[in-house]
Amino acid sequence: MAATPPIFDSAFFRSALGRFATGVTVITAEHPGNAGNEPVGLTISSFNSVSLDPPLVLWSLSRKASALPYFLHAERYVIHVLAASQLHLAKRFASGPQSGRFNDVALARAPGGTLMLADNDTAAWFECHNLTHHEAGDHVVFIGQVESCDRSFSQPLVYHAGDFDLTPSTEPLSDL
Ligand SMILES: Cc1cc2nc3c(=O)[nH]c(=O)nc-3n(C[C@H](O)[C@H](O)[C@H](O)COP(=O)(O)O)c2cc1C
């Protein structure tokens, strides 16, 4: 049986979804440009775990995002879980032309060669093979198979009710 039409509007739906506190990630990849490979990156909070064995994660990208074609074709990408101290990166990678987002940002390579942010504060990072994607309404859901990862003891950046939540302590976490 088909779903019944929603009895709420988009703004209310968005507001209700915003009650789910999330972390914040920046996802980076590369695409072929005129002068060699060019970096591409964006701020994403729709990240989540899917499977431990095999190690799978998911995230979703708006079909309106200019970076969509790059991520559809990328073989690999790196998902960086941001620390509270990396609020500037969350803002930097959420808007503006892709060309300016990497200005003065230190870069490195994950073990599999994928472009990533070189910042020891990053709470965790996951280098993913771009396993599959599924069109779902106005977003595309990406499933990544994690090939390498690492984590630090930085406090994570939290996003809640449409804003960054800076109340958590910035004291480092103890080992898990
Ligand atoms: C905290 C935060 C979380 C976001 N999460 C998502 C997300 O999960 N999916 C998405 O498509 N856009 C998300 N965005 C918006 C994208 O970062 C933004 O649309 C993107 O950087 C546009 O870049 P592009 O047009 O160059 O692709 C988020 C923005 C912020 C500030």
The ligand as a Gaussian input file, in Angstrom:
#p B3LYP/6-31G(d) Opt

LIG

0 1
 C       26.095000      21.288000       9.982000
 C       25.771000      21.083000       8.527000
 C       25.387000      19.812000       8.087000
 C       25.087000      19.590000       6.739000
 N       24.717000      18.323000       6.353000
 C       24.393000      18.099000       5.068000
 C       24.006000      16.790000       4.659000
 O       23.964000      15.841000       5.435000
 N       23.693000      16.606000       3.328000
 C       23.755000      17.638000       2.430000
 O       23.461000      17.410000       1.254000
 N       24.126000      18.890000       2.794000
 C       24.460000      19.138000       4.092000
 N       24.862000      20.386000       4.470000
 C       24.964000      21.430000       3.450000
 C       26.216000      21.245000       2.576000
 O       27.407000      21.384000       3.355000
 C       26.244000      22.308000       1.447000
 O       25.029000      22.257000       0.756000
 C       27.366000      21.996000       0.499000
 O       28.598000      22.428000       1.080000
 C       27.139000      22.648000      -0.839000
 O       28.324000      22.531000      -1.578000
 P       28.334000      22.240000      -3.142000
 O       27.150000      22.942000      -3.744000
 O       29.653000      22.775000      -3.599000
 O       28.223000      20.765000      -3.327000
 C       25.173000      20.649000       5.815000
 C       25.567000      21.913000       6.246000
 C       25.863000      22.142000       7.596000
 C       26.292000      23.504000       8.049000

